[in-house]
Amino acid sequence: VIDAETNQLLGAAILGIEGGEVMSVLQTAMMGHLPVDRLQSAPFAHPTLAESLNNLFAGLDLGPSEGRPRCNEPEGEDNS
């Protein structure tokens, strides 16, 4: 569940074996108030169950990304 105004992750449902591994990644993002566009550019390592998040976040259309920092770029810094 994503807040349409802030793009923050508000919740998720994970079904499957070892779903807690994936849930802990999402919980950390929620606790850190990370917008989903920051998660889209984050690498989720292979081989882990959390790597499935790469496909999930890549499939989200959050609108234009112009001006949004990539995961490794601090917010507010001009990276032009």
JORA-V801352 format. One record per backbone hydrogen bond with DSSP energy under -0.5 kcal/mol. CO is the residue of the C=O (numbers start at 1). NH is the residue of the N-H. If there is no record, write none. Layout:
co={CO	CO}
nh={NH	NH}
This chain:
co={1	1	3	7	8	13	16	18	18	19	20	21	22	23	24	25	26	27	28	29	30	34	35	35	36	37	39	43	45	48	49	50	51	51	52	53	54	55	57	60	65	70	72	74	77}
nh={10	11	7	36	3	15	19	21	22	23	24	25	26	27	28	29	30	31	32	34	33	9	38	39	40	41	42	45	48	51	52	53	54	55	56	57	58	59	60	62	68	73	74	77	79}
